[in-house]
Amino acid sequence: MKAYQELAKQIVEKVGGRENVEQSWHCVTRLRFLVSDKEKIKLEEIKQLKGVIGAQFSGDQFQVIIGNQVADVFAEVEPLVGTGGTQAGSGEKKGIISSVFDFISGVFTPLIPALAGAGLLKGFLAMFVTFGWLSNQSETYLVLNMIGDGLFYFLPLFLAVTAARKIKTNEYVALALAAPMLYPTMVNAVNSGGEITSFTIFGGISIPVINYSSSVIPIILGVILLKYVSAFIKSWMPNVLTMMFTPLLSLIIVAPITLWLIGPMGTYAGNWVASGLVWLFDVAGPLAGFLVAGFMPLLIMTGMHYALVPIIFQNFASYGFDPIVSPMMLLSNVAQAGAAFAVAVRSKNSQFKQLGASTGFSALLGITEPAMYGVNMKLKKPLYLAMISAGVMGGIAAWLGIKKQVLGGLPGLFVLPAYADPLGNSYNLIMTSILFVGALLGAFVLVMIFGFKDIPAEGKQEEKSAPKVPTNPKASSASITAAATKGPINIHSPLKGQIVNLHDVSDPTFSEEAMGKGIAIEPDEDRIVSPVNGEVSIMPKSGHAIGIKGDDGEELLIHIGIETVSLKGKHFTSLVKPGDRLEIGQPLIEFDRAAIREAGLETVTMMIVTNTADYLDVLTINETGPIFEGERALTIMK
């Protein structure tokens, strides 16, 4: 569609163009980019695009949250950036945890549509058998079960492709590596009832007989080894011979090692992890369920939920069901839906009413990010209340021993059949359905009872049609005029760094908001720029702070570090003076972070709206994570 083409064009342009994109892909709701230079990304402009729910950095990824239409938008993005984007490196060293999450995301995300479809089919089959609508001996059942189960049985083949694509090694050689795991010789040995326990090769290496169907870890580790072995062989193999002999030698080396060492180690390690988590839920079931279900949104925000995906697969490989991650993720999603529906009912902001209804329905079906990012997280309290509802139901689910019986399917309404016991016992499905409704209604009722601080529509007040004029006698006439005539005021970040909770700052003057509300940032660079258009009102000789009066009446204090006034100007260079005219992004102060820290002082920098009392509220855009110079940091509501 033309609308998707235009949106894709704008997104690619604002992430720095094709040359800045190293890799691009998408999940259920988000476009994901690895870029060469994060500074080229116009974050705030992307957030304002029609069709974009939100945008953020998560580790080394830049994510643009689209919602249900993400596949359509990505179809237009892909031709603009190429299949994988450029291959140039960013030059930035990734953290280990960030790299692991990014790898897991890249391996499993492409499989989500197939997993959802096949898993849903298997779920409905299990439900039909449970209620006696279909015999598991009928030919109809057998054929449909083959269609639904084929993906999961041959999962190592699919993972070989996605893992190879992620780490940029040959996908077809990776498939050839996975094929022996599911070859009839191995499968027949597994089904021999213990008559065949191993194969001996090269006169002494014992290959254990293991069931690799539906396994995850062995093939992923094997493909990683394949990449490095292939690269090593290719480095010295003559070009005229490399096409034939690099794959040959790679398979001869890597396949036996995988079947002899990596496969068994990965299988046993996965079994131990699965057993340990099942033991944890057996011992501390309700508490563990409460924590996993309740804090699932936080895991999703940080991308850590991808670390749970292999656990789901391993549980099914080890036990044939998942009693841990899947039920908790289901209850978390439906609680987010309930909170969004309550926002749709209670909010007086027409935009939030529409968003609450549409994103709540998406979350009910298992796609939770639009509701979480677009509604609940923006209003804050609905997010917290949804977490409470999910946590309570998660604790009950763990206590009752709820299990997902079929792998696959999005964690929403249509996955409920996957909780039907294939043996025909209806207890698990009935209890899951009750908890599903409980999480949905629990979040809805909590939000309706406790409410939330509504965000008025642009140019309108929360409860009144007339603008709110401040009554604070200390407010300037310019501040009063601006507050009475204009909409929300956006304040941009004065520096690049990591957001710190203002309440955690060691100086109570800031942490207790005695001077007003604002944001704290631990700087990554050695300069401060203007967050607004306005003029300098205060510029002390010490250079450690600056006061700014914005064109819309906002009064700001930027204070670099704690007790840095004691340095008497050392390590600070003022670039402006009182009365100077300022534009957004104009350099104000340069300072030496390393020298300040060597002096034993903190460098955390506060930006405070000192006339907070003149306004309805001062809202932080993000409360954690990185922030970039010029990125929108605060919104002042009038």
HELIX and SHEET records of a PDB file:
HELIX    1   1 LYS A    2  LYS A   14  1                                  13    
HELIX    2   2 ARG A   18  ASN A   20  5                                   3    
HELIX    3   3 LYS A   38  LYS A   40  5                                   3    
HELIX    4   4 LEU A   43  LYS A   47  1                                   5    
HELIX    5   5 VAL A   70  VAL A   81  1                                  12    
HELIX    6   6 ILE A   96  PHE A  108  1                                  13    
HELIX    7   7 THR A  109  LEU A  111  5                                   3    
HELIX    8   8 ILE A  112  THR A  130  1                                  19    
HELIX    9   9 GLU A  139  TYR A  153  1                                  15    
HELIX   10  10 LEU A  155  ILE A  167  1                                  13    
HELIX   11  11 GLU A  171  ALA A  178  1                                   8    
HELIX   12  12 ALA A  179  LEU A  182  5                                   4    
HELIX   13  13 PRO A  184  VAL A  190  1                                   7    
HELIX   14  14 ILE A  217  TRP A  236  1                                  20    
HELIX   15  15 ASN A  239  ILE A  257  1                                  19    
HELIX   16  16 THR A  258  ILE A  262  3                                   5    
HELIX   17  17 GLY A  263  VAL A  283  1                                  21    
HELIX   18  18 GLY A  285  GLY A  294  1                                  10    
HELIX   19  19 MET A  296  THR A  302  1                                   7    
HELIX   20  20 MET A  304  LEU A  308  5                                   5    
HELIX   21  21 VAL A  309  TYR A  319  1                                  11    
HELIX   22  22 VAL A  325  ARG A  346  1                                  22    
HELIX   23  23 SER A  350  LEU A  364  1                                  15    
HELIX   24  24 GLU A  369  ALA A  371  1                                   3    
HELIX   25  25 MET A  372  ASN A  376  3                                   5    
HELIX   26  26 MET A  377  LEU A  379  1                                   3    
HELIX   27  27 LYS A  381  LEU A  400  1                                  20    
HELIX   28  28 LEU A  413  TYR A  419  5                                   7    
HELIX   29  29 TYR A  427  PHE A  450  1                                  24    
HELIX   30  30 SER A  477  THR A  485  1                                   9    
HELIX   31  31 LEU A  502  ASP A  504  5                                   3    
HELIX   32  32 PRO A  508  SER A  511  1                                   4    
HELIX   33  33 THR A  564  LEU A  567  5                                   4    
HELIX   34  34 ARG A  593  GLU A  598  1                                   6    
HELIX   35  35 THR A  612  ASP A  614  5                                   3    
SHEET    1   A 4 VAL A  21  HIS A  26  0                                        
SHEET    2   A 4 ARG A  30  VAL A  35 -1                                        
SHEET    3   A 4 GLN A  61  ILE A  65 -1                                        
SHEET    4   A 4 GLY A  54  SER A  58 -1                                        
SHEET    1   B 2 SER A 198  ILE A 201  0                                        
SHEET    2   B 2 ILE A 205  PRO A 208 -1                                        
SHEET    1   C 3 ILE A 489  HIS A 492  0                                        
SHEET    2   C 3 ARG A 632  MET A 637 -1                                        
SHEET    3   C 3 ASP A 617  THR A 620 -1                                        
SHEET    1   D 8 ARG A 581  LEU A 582  0                                        
SHEET    2   D 8 GLY A 534  ILE A 538 -1                                        
SHEET    3   D 8 ALA A 545  GLY A 550 -1                                        
SHEET    4   D 8 GLU A 555  ILE A 560 -1                                        
SHEET    5   D 8 THR A 605  VAL A 609 -1                                        
SHEET    6   D 8 GLY A 518  PRO A 523 -1                                        
SHEET    7   D 8 GLY A 497  VAL A 500 -1                                        
SHEET    8   D 8 PRO A 626  ILE A 627 -1                                        
SHEET    1   E 3 ARG A 527  VAL A 529  0                                        
SHEET    2   E 3 PRO A 587  PHE A 591 -1                                        
SHEET    3   E 3 PHE A 572  SER A 574 -1                                        
END                                                                             
